[in-house]
Amino acid sequence: SDALPKHYQALMNDPVSPISSFYPS
């Protein structure tokens, strides 16, 4: 299975989303 749901992946890939700070790529 995927490590993270697709919506989390989308948030992580969004530079303006605060979640990218919590889950740096």
Residue pairs with C-beta under 8 A, 6 or more apart in sequence:
2 9
4 12
4 23
8 19
8 23
11 17
11 19
11 20
11 23
12 19
12 20
12 23
12 25
13 20
13 25
14 20
